[in-house]
Amino acid sequence: MKIFFLCYPPDVSEIVGYEHGIVALAEGLSQLGHEIYGNINYWQRSTDPDDFLIRAAPSSDLNDYDVVVFSFHYYALKNEGLLPEDLFSKTRKYALIFIDAIAGVITPGFRDELRGADLVLKAHFNRKQDTPENFTPWQFGLTNRIIDYSKPKAFTERRRVISTNFRVMHYARRRWEEIAQQHIYTMYPKDDETDGFEVPDFNDLDMLFWRQTDKRHYPNYFERMGNTAFCCTIGGEVKTRFLYRGNMFSKLVTAAVERLMTLEFERINQFDSWRLWESFTSGCCTIHYDLEKYGCELPVMPEKNVHYLALDFTDVPSFVEQISDFDHVEQIAKNGSEWAMTHYAPKPTAERFIKLVEAL
């Protein structure tokens, strides 16, 4: 197939708009032998100034390609005017795919014009939320950079601590902290070391990756993760069955629920993250809320307490029992790493993408 990527130009906004989903997909498609092109040269892979994963296309006529892919950055950064005028043309010859991986309840994929896309690859997909028919579960997943920089040590040689390197603290993470302070940190202390946003003193390649990822590349972080037994990847918005829309009423009720703790939460939005996949490839025992119970869907689901350590708000004692068994969590870490590489490395991600396109 010939696939064309509409990459968000990194020089038109203060925010770079790192196209993680496009990079992961393009790397896998390239491995499979598909022809990949873009509106610009995108993702410089080495210090060679001509070494781009995606090359600017020889033809700007989108109908010369089988598939056209673009992402949420155009809408999130309010530059949808940069998109081709005829992108959603009803007479187009290409399959149009939109990657919607931004945080939030009502994200760009819900916009009316996106009903004109053949598929919306929806990260943070939650089966308990009403979604348009052209949505399908998707993921952040792995890129070659994440895989190459992961440095997993033998599990028994690692520091028996829990990495909680959150840059943003919100309710789901505050709930974790309350539970962990009571039941977990006496067994395994927390490590909340983070890397700042100041310009780092990196070599040329790491500085290149740091800039292209919008300051999300830190080799020292991968070193720490590879020497850490546990990583808490909990995140997202917790919701009750009354809170299905991102409007002001929902926000007010959510605030009240947080204070009063009167309703049981039944779903979690924004559960996916780079940290989740970095934890898997670093060989950590990955901690998250019970994804299945709270409606979280990935294309291939991990099994709780087999591939990751699952916390249920309503059954903390079971979680404490699971995490207390170090041999058990060592096996979970091994299983999780193998599961992530099997299903979410670039090549299997691309294979899954091709099957979706062929089924249209």
N, C-alpha and C positions, 0 to 999 in steps of 0.2 A: 504494500500500500504506500501511497504518497500522503504524508501527513504534514499539515501546515500549522505552525504554532504562532498565534498572535501574542507575542510576549510584551508585557508592559515595559515601555522604555524606561530605563533606570535614571535617566537624566531630566525627566520632566516634572519631578516632584521632590520635595525635601526627603520624603520617605522613598526608599529604593523600590519597594514593591517586589520583594524577592519571590520568584515564581517556583517555589519548592515543588509543587505538584507537577508542573510542566517539566522540570528537570528530571524528577523521578521517572516520569513517563517516557520522556525522550531518551533517557539512558537505556531503558529496557527495550524500546522500539528499535534503537540503533543496534543493540545486541542481537535482536531477532532478524536484522537485515532489512528493515523497512526504510524507505527514503524519508528523511525528516528535513524540513525547511522552516524558516521563520520570516517574520517581517523585518527582523534585525538579527545581527549576530548576537547570540545569547549564550551565557554560561561559559566563561573562559576557564578551561580545565587545568591549565598550567601557566607558567610565566612566559611561555611562547605567545606573543601577542596575536598570533593567527590561529591558536588552538581553541576553537569554539565547538561546543557540543551541537548547537543549532546554528546553521549558516543562513544568512540572508538569502531569500529565494531568488532564483533567476527570473521568475514570473510572479507578478503581483495579482494576477487573475485567479481568484480563489477557486474558480471552477476547473482549474487545471489540477486540483488535488482531490483525493478521495475523502479526506477528513480535515476539518478545521477545528482547532482547539483554542479556547481562550479562557481567562479566569476572572475572578471577582475583583482583582485590583483596579480594573477600569472603573468600576462602580464605587468601590470603597474609597478610592482617591479622587472621585468626582471628575474623571477624565474620560467618560464614555464617548465624548465627542471624537476621541482618537480612533474609535472603531470604524471600520469601513461602513459606508452608508447602506450598502446592499447586503450586509452580513446575514440578515434574517430573510433574504429574498425567498419567496415561495417557489421560485423557479430554479433555485440553486441545484447544483449537481452533487454537492458534497454533503456529508453528514456533519452536523454542527454540534459540538460537544462543549459544555460549559463546566469548569471546575469551580465549585463553590465551597471554599475551605475557610471562610472567615468566621470569627466568633459572633455569636448573637442568636436570637430566637428567630427573627424574621430577617433573613439574609438576602443578598442580591438575587439568588436563585429563585426567590419568590416573586420577583418583578414580572409584570405582565408580559413584557417582550421576551422573557426567557421561556415562555410557553412555546415560542417559535424554535427553540433548540430541540434537537432530536434527543439529547440526553443531558441531564444535569447530574454530574458526579458530586454527590453531597457528602462531604466530611461532616462529622458530628451528627450523622443521621440518627434520629430517634423514632422508633416505630410507634410511640405513643403520641406523636405530634402529627396532625394532619398535614400532608405534603402533596404537591402536585404530582400528576401521573408520570411525568418524565423525570422524576427524581429516582436515583438509585444510590445505595450506600457506597461511600468511598472512604478514603483514608489519607492521612499525611504520608505515612509510609517511609521507606528508606531511599536514600540516594547513595551513590558510590562514595561521596565525601564522608557521610556518616559511617558507613561500613569501614572505609579505609582508616579513619581516625580512631575508631573504637579500639581500646587496648585492654581487653579482659584478662585479668589475672585469675589464677586458680581460686576457686571460691573460698577454700579454707584459709587462704593466705590474706584475704581481704580484711579491711577494718570492719568490725561488726557494728556499723552505724547505719542510720537511715538518712539518705540525702533528701533534704527538703529545700532545695535551692530555688524557692519561688521568688520571682521578681514582683508578682502581684498577689496580694492576699485578698481573698473574697470568701463568701460564706462557706462554700464546700470545703475549702482548705481550713477555715477556722474550726469547722466541725471536726475535721481530722485532728487538728492540734489539741482540741479539748479531749478527745478520746485518747490520743497518744500520750498526752501529759499524764493522764490517769493510769493507763494500762501498759504502755509500750516503751516509753523512753527510759524506764528503769532497767529494762532488758537490753535495749539497743538505743544508745544516745542518738540525738539528731545532729546532723551536719548541715548547717544552713549557709555554708560558704557560697557566695555568688561572684560572678565576674561583672565589673562595672562597664559602663558604656564609654568610658574615656578611651582615647586612641591608644591601642596597645603597642608594645614593642615587639613586633612579630617579624619573621622573615618574609621575603617577598611573596611567596605562595600563600602563607597564612593571612597576610594582609589583604591579598587579593580576595580570598574566600570571605574574610571578615567584611569587606566592603560589599561584595556581591550578595551576601546573605543578610544585609542590613544589620550588621553587628551581632550576628548569631553564631559566629565561629570562634571557638576558644579551645586550642589544643590542651591547655591545662585542665579544662573541664572534662574532656574525655579521659585524661589520665586519672583524675579523681574518681570518675564514675567506674573505671576499670578496677579500682582498688576499694570499692564500696560494696558491701553485701546487699544493701537494700536501697531502692529508689522509690520515693513516694511520687506518683504521677497524677495524683488526684487533682481535679480541677473541674470547672464548669459551673453552670447555673442549676441549682436544684429547684424543682417545681412540684407543686401538688397538681391534682387533676383539675383544679380550678384555674390554673395559670397556663394557658396554652398560647397566649398572644403576648407580643412584646409591647403592650400599650401602657399608658400611665396607670390605669386601674390595676393591672397585673403587678406593676412595680410597687404600688402602695401596699397591696395585699402581701406581696413577697416580703416587704420590709416588716410588716406586722408579724408574719409567720416566723421570721428570723428572731424576732424579739420574744414572742410568746411560746414558740415551739409547740403549737397546738395541733398541727396537721402533719401526718406522715408524708414524706416526700415519695413520689412515685416515678419521677424521671429526672434525668440529668442531660442538659444541653452542654455543648462545648467540651466534651470529654476527651477529645483527641488533642495531641500536642507533639512537638518535636521531642520533648523530654520522654514521652512514652516509648518512642522508637529508639532513642538513644539509650534508654535503660535496657531494652531488650538486647540490642547489639553489644552493649557493654557487659552483658552477662550478669546483671543485677537481678535480684528477686524483685520483680516489679509489683508495686502496690497500687491498687486502684479500687474504686467502688465496684460493687457487683454489677458489671456492665449489663448482663442479661436482665437482671431484676429491674434495673432502672431504664430499660428501653433502648440502650445504646447498641447500635448496629454497625458492624464492619462487614465487608464482603465475605471474609472468612473469619468466623468468630473464634477467639481464644476460649479455652475451657477454664472456668474459675478454679482456683486452687490446684490447677495442673500447669497452666501456662503463666498465670499471674496470681497474686495473693489478693483475694476479693474481700472487701469490707462491706457488710450490710449494716446500715444504720441501726436496724432493729435487733441485731444479733451480734453484739460486740464480743461476748464470751467465746463464740466459735472462732472469730478472727484471732483472738489472743491465743487460743489453743493451737491454731495453725502456725502462727508466727513463732511460737515458743519452741517448736521442733526444728532445730537447725538443719538436721539431715533432710528433712522434708522441704524446707525452703531452698536448700541447695539444689534439690531435684527440680523444683519449680523454676529456678533461675535457668537451669540447663534446658528444660523443656521450652521455656519462653523464648530463649535465644534461637533455638532450632526452629520453632514455629514461625517467628518473625522472618527469618531468612528464607524459609521455605515458601511463604505466602506473600511477603511484602518487600523483598528485594526488587530492584528495578525490572528484572526479566519476568518473574511471575506477575508483577503488576501490569506489565505491558501485555502479557498473554491474556490476562483477564479483560483488559481494555479491548483487545482485538475481538474477543468473543462477543463482547457487548455490541461493538460496531457491526459485526457480521450478523447479529440477530435483529438489527433494525429493519 
